[in-house]
Amino acid sequence: MKGRVRFSHLDPDVARATERIFTFVLWTFAVVVAFPYIPGSSTDAFRGISIFFGLVVSLGSTGIINQVMSGLFVVYSRALKVGEWVVVEGIEGEVLEVGLLAAKVRTIEHQEVTTPNSVLVSHSTRNFTRLGQADGMAVSCRVTIAYDVPWRQVHALLLLAAERTHNLRKHPSPYVLQRALSDFHVEYVLIARLLDEKLRVETLSELHANIQDAFNEFGVQIMLPYMDMNAHNAVVVPPSKWYSPPATQDNGSPTSAIDHLSLPKTQL
């Protein structure tokens, strides 16, 4: 595909799949038309071979046809595209290839995972890239805090952690939502936008570490559903114990994963 002809409603992935379908149909039509003119095509031996070949193809291609049809559904529904960040059946990573039989995803552990197209069709797919093209890919982090902590303080602590995290955009600015009022705690969600979506997992790791530091720094306990509500002492780690041996300030920094990838520290 040289891209000399462009259609607003036809993207390159769909164009390539359409080209393959038309090529297959044309070759099939050519073979059917030319079959009677093949020498020996009218003999009983040739017919027997044709029947045997057709039977083998029919029995052996059932699974392949299912994968191909599922692949066409994935391509034409535009569920996945190369370069997008997705989660399929618990596998999170960057899409490397969307083929007629399977899709390939590169995980954060630099592993290539091949997922059959039938799995893509039968399970939901989470696409983080598709709606983040204008303002950047969105990331979120949930925490549960007890009712005795002022919600304004919780909002400020989450925004402080976001401010300390690299690879998060200044504009649009991060914000906090209260998603639920449970029996013993409030569920807060911090939502921010990424500068570089390829560093999604590393940025979330740094954000989680900064949230822990911010809440420990101001003595606010992050709740879990099974925690004892009658406990008198908040479960927090004071700053004086943040670098207990063998941890040091060099290897204990939450930005170490991003620093390893040489991410620029400038933010938009």
C-alpha positions as CSV (number, residue, x, y, z in Angstrom):
1,M,0.0,0.0,0.0
2,K,1.6,3.2,-1.2
3,G,-1.0,5.5,0.1
4,R,-1.6,7.4,-3.2
5,V,-5.4,7.2,-2.9
6,R,-6.9,8.3,0.4
7,F,-10.5,7.9,1.7
8,S,-11.6,9.7,4.9
9,H,-13.7,6.7,6.0
10,L,-11.0,4.0,5.3
11,D,-7.9,3.9,7.5
12,P,-4.7,2.0,6.4
13,D,-5.5,-1.1,8.5
14,V,-8.9,-1.6,7.0
15,A,-7.5,-0.8,3.5
16,R,-4.9,-3.6,3.9
17,A,-7.5,-6.1,5.0
18,T,-9.9,-5.1,2.2
19,E,-7.0,-5.6,-0.3
20,R,-6.3,-9.1,0.9
21,I,-10.0,-10.0,0.7
22,F,-10.3,-8.8,-2.8
23,T,-7.1,-10.6,-3.8
24,F,-8.3,-13.9,-2.3
25,V,-11.7,-13.6,-4.1
26,L,-10.1,-12.8,-7.4
27,W,-7.7,-15.7,-7.2
28,T,-10.5,-18.1,-6.2
29,F,-12.6,-16.9,-9.1
30,A,-9.6,-17.3,-11.5
31,V,-9.0,-20.9,-10.3
32,V,-12.7,-21.8,-10.7
33,V,-12.9,-20.3,-14.2
34,A,-9.6,-22.0,-15.3
35,F,-10.4,-25.4,-13.7
36,P,-12.3,-26.9,-16.8
37,Y,-9.4,-26.0,-19.0
38,I,-6.7,-27.9,-17.0
39,P,-5.6,-31.0,-18.8
40,G,-7.1,-34.1,-17.2
41,S,-9.6,-32.2,-15.1
42,S,-12.5,-34.4,-16.5
43,T,-10.9,-37.7,-15.6
44,D,-12.1,-39.8,-12.6
45,A,-8.7,-39.7,-11.0
46,F,-8.5,-35.9,-11.0
47,R,-12.1,-35.7,-9.6
48,G,-11.2,-38.2,-6.8
49,I,-8.1,-36.1,-5.9
50,S,-10.3,-32.9,-5.9
51,I,-12.9,-34.5,-3.6
52,F,-10.1,-35.7,-1.2
53,F,-8.4,-32.3,-1.2
54,G,-11.8,-30.6,-0.6
55,L,-12.6,-32.9,2.3
56,V,-9.2,-32.4,4.0
57,V,-9.5,-28.6,3.6
58,S,-13.1,-28.6,5.0
59,L,-12.1,-30.7,8.1
60,G,-8.8,-28.9,8.8
61,S,-9.9,-25.3,8.1
62,T,-12.8,-25.0,10.6
63,G,-10.7,-23.4,13.3
64,I,-8.7,-21.4,10.8
65,I,-11.8,-20.0,9.2
66,N,-13.1,-19.1,12.7
67,Q,-9.9,-17.2,13.4
68,V,-10.0,-15.4,10.0
69,M,-13.6,-14.3,10.4
70,S,-12.8,-13.1,13.9
71,G,-9.8,-11.3,12.6
72,L,-11.9,-9.5,10.0
73,F,-14.3,-8.5,12.7
74,V,-11.4,-7.1,14.8
75,V,-10.0,-5.1,11.8
76,Y,-13.3,-3.7,10.6
77,S,-14.6,-2.8,14.0
78,R,-11.3,-1.0,14.6
79,A,-11.0,-2.5,18.1
80,L,-7.2,-2.6,18.0
81,K,-4.5,-0.8,16.0
82,V,-0.7,-1.1,16.0
83,G,0.9,1.1,18.6
84,E,-2.1,1.3,20.9
85,W,-2.0,0.5,24.6
86,V,-4.6,-2.1,25.5
87,V,-5.6,-4.8,28.1
88,V,-6.9,-8.1,26.7
89,E,-7.8,-10.9,29.0
90,G,-5.5,-9.4,31.7
91,I,-2.6,-8.9,29.3
92,E,-1.6,-5.2,29.2
93,G,0.8,-3.8,26.7
94,E,1.4,-2.2,23.3
95,V,-0.1,-3.7,20.2
96,L,2.6,-4.9,17.8
97,E,0.5,-6.6,15.1
98,V,-3.1,-7.3,14.2
99,G,-3.2,-10.2,11.8
100,L,-5.9,-12.4,10.3
101,L,-5.3,-15.2,12.9
102,A,-4.0,-13.4,16.0
103,A,-2.9,-10.2,17.6
104,K,0.5,-9.7,19.2
105,V,1.0,-7.5,22.3
106,R,4.3,-6.5,23.9
107,T,4.0,-6.4,27.7
108,I,5.8,-4.2,30.2
109,E,8.1,-7.2,30.9
110,H,9.1,-7.1,27.2
111,Q,7.3,-10.3,26.5
112,E,5.4,-10.9,23.2
113,V,2.0,-12.3,23.9
114,T,0.0,-13.8,21.0
115,T,-3.8,-13.7,21.5
116,P,-6.1,-15.6,19.0
117,N,-8.6,-13.4,17.3
118,S,-11.5,-15.6,18.6
119,V,-10.4,-14.5,22.1
120,L,-10.5,-10.9,21.1
121,V,-14.0,-11.2,19.8
122,S,-15.4,-13.2,22.8
123,H,-13.9,-10.9,25.4
124,S,-13.9,-7.2,26.1
125,T,-10.9,-5.1,25.2
126,R,-9.8,-2.0,27.1
127,N,-8.1,0.6,24.9
128,F,-6.3,3.3,26.7
129,T,-5.0,5.1,23.6
130,R,-8.0,5.7,21.5
131,L,-9.7,8.5,23.5
132,G,-6.4,10.0,24.7
133,Q,-5.1,11.4,21.4
134,A,-6.0,15.0,22.1
135,D,-5.2,15.5,25.8
136,G,-3.0,12.4,26.4
137,M,-3.8,8.9,27.7
138,A,-5.6,9.0,31.0
139,V,-4.4,7.1,34.1
140,S,-6.3,6.6,37.4
141,C,-5.6,5.5,40.9
142,R,-8.1,4.6,43.6
143,V,-7.7,4.9,47.3
144,T,-10.1,4.3,50.2
145,I,-9.9,6.7,53.2
146,A,-11.9,6.7,56.5
147,Y,-14.6,9.2,57.1
148,D,-12.7,10.9,59.9
149,V,-10.2,12.3,57.4
150,P,-11.5,15.6,55.8
151,W,-12.2,15.0,52.1
152,R,-10.5,18.3,51.2
153,Q,-7.3,17.0,52.7
154,V,-7.5,13.8,50.8
155,H,-8.0,15.7,47.5
156,A,-5.0,17.9,48.3
157,L,-2.8,14.9,49.1
158,L,-3.7,13.1,45.9
159,L,-3.0,16.2,43.9
160,L,0.3,16.7,45.7
161,A,1.3,13.1,44.8
162,A,0.4,13.8,41.1
163,E,2.4,17.0,41.2
164,R,5.5,15.1,42.4
165,T,5.1,12.5,39.6
166,H,7.0,12.8,36.4
167,N,5.4,12.1,33.0
168,L,2.0,13.6,34.1
169,R,0.7,16.6,32.2
170,K,0.1,20.0,33.9
171,H,-2.6,20.7,31.4
172,P,-5.2,19.3,31.6
173,S,-4.5,19.3,35.3
174,P,-5.1,16.2,37.4
175,Y,-8.4,16.0,39.4
176,V,-10.0,13.9,42.1
177,L,-13.5,12.3,42.1
178,Q,-15.3,10.6,45.0
179,R,-16.7,7.4,43.5
180,A,-18.4,5.8,46.5
181,L,-19.5,6.3,50.1
182,S,-19.1,2.8,51.6
183,D,-20.0,1.7,55.1
184,F,-16.5,2.5,56.6
185,H,-14.6,4.5,54.0
186,V,-14.8,6.9,51.1
187,E,-13.5,5.8,47.7
188,Y,-11.4,8.5,45.9
189,V,-10.1,8.4,42.3
190,L,-7.3,10.5,41.0
191,I,-7.3,11.0,37.2
192,A,-4.4,12.5,35.3
193,R,-3.0,12.5,31.7
194,L,0.3,11.1,30.5
195,L,3.0,12.9,28.6
196,D,4.4,9.6,27.1
197,E,1.9,6.8,27.0
198,K,4.6,4.2,26.5
199,L,5.6,4.8,30.1
200,R,2.2,4.1,31.5
201,V,3.1,1.3,33.9
202,E,6.3,3.1,35.1
203,T,4.4,6.3,35.7
204,L,1.7,4.5,37.7
205,S,4.4,2.8,39.8
206,E,5.9,6.2,40.6
207,L,2.4,7.7,41.3
208,H,1.6,4.9,43.7
209,A,4.8,5.5,45.6
210,N,4.3,9.2,45.8
211,I,0.7,8.7,47.1
212,Q,2.1,6.4,49.9
213,D,4.7,9.0,50.7
214,A,2.3,11.9,50.8
215,F,-0.2,10.1,53.0
216,N,2.5,8.8,55.3
217,E,4.1,12.3,55.5
218,F,0.8,13.8,56.8
219,G,-0.2,10.9,58.9
220,V,-3.3,9.8,56.9
221,Q,-4.0,6.1,56.8
222,I,-5.0,4.4,53.5
223,M,-7.8,2.0,54.3
224,L,-8.5,-1.6,53.3
225,P,-11.9,-3.2,53.7
226,Y,-10.7,-5.8,56.3
227,M,-8.9,-3.2,58.5
228,D,-9.9,-3.0,62.2
229,M,-12.0,0.2,62.5
230,N,-11.5,0.2,66.2
231,A,-7.7,0.6,66.0
232,H,-6.5,3.7,67.8
233,N,-3.2,4.2,66.0
234,A,-3.2,5.0,62.3
235,V,-1.2,2.5,60.1
236,V,1.4,4.9,58.6
237,V,5.1,4.9,58.0
238,P,6.8,8.1,59.3
239,P,9.4,9.8,57.1
240,S,12.2,8.8,59.5
241,K,11.7,5.2,58.5
242,W,11.4,5.6,54.8
243,Y,15.0,4.6,54.1
244,S,15.4,1.8,56.7
245,P,18.2,-0.6,55.7
246,P,18.9,-1.8,53.1
247,A,17.0,1.0,51.3
248,T,18.8,4.2,50.5
249,Q,17.8,7.5,48.9
250,D,19.5,6.4,45.7
251,N,17.7,3.1,45.2
252,G,14.5,4.0,47.0
253,S,13.4,6.8,44.7
254,P,10.1,6.1,43.0
255,T,11.4,7.7,39.8
256,S,14.1,5.1,39.3
257,A,12.2,3.1,36.7
258,I,11.5,6.2,34.6
259,D,15.0,7.6,35.1
260,H,16.3,4.3,33.7
261,L,14.5,5.0,30.5
262,S,15.9,8.6,30.3
263,L,12.5,10.3,30.3
264,P,12.8,14.1,30.1
265,K,11.8,15.8,33.3
266,T,10.0,18.7,31.5
267,Q,6.3,18.7,31.7
268,L,3.7,20.4,29.4
